[in-house]
Amino acid sequence: MEPNEVEARLRPVLGDRLLSVDPFVGTAGKVRFRPEGALDLFRAVRDQLGFLHLSMVAGVDWVDRREVVYVAWSDTVRQYLMLSADLPADAAHIESAVPVWPAANWHEREAFELLAIQFDHHPDLRHLLTPEGYEFHPLLRSFKLHEPEELEVKTRNV
């Protein structure tokens, strides 16, 4: 599948919520979309294009904005398709992909926890890697590491 075919099939569904479909080496393309079109895009990619498996959800902190990236796989065309949306850094939220691809569950929880991306209507948006109540998001560029603490080395005499 080529990026121009992907765009031709998605444009009628998304209209101006589809920003572009760009070539991306080794994939069917990289779809850039507006966050308000997320659920419609996810359904169209699954139902009309046949990308039934979500392989990954990731986030990037670009300081002034957050980018959320989804990677879907199609057994039919044996290709990946990348989906990408920019979110404002001060209000980074997007609709959860879990209703369309249940595999998004843990990936979205990780992006929420580490990058402060809010996935609206996620069924169980809670911490995976850090303790409950932990207020920091370690993968944000604004996250400052604490000063190293001195560790007491204990030895055992045998």
Beta strands, then each sheet from edge to edge (+ up, - down):
strand 1: 18-22
strand 2: 30-33
strand 3: 53-61
strand 4: 65-74
strand 5: 79-88
strand 6: 93-95
strand 7: 118-120
sheet 1: 1+ 2- 5- 4+ 3-
sheet 2: 6+ 7+
end
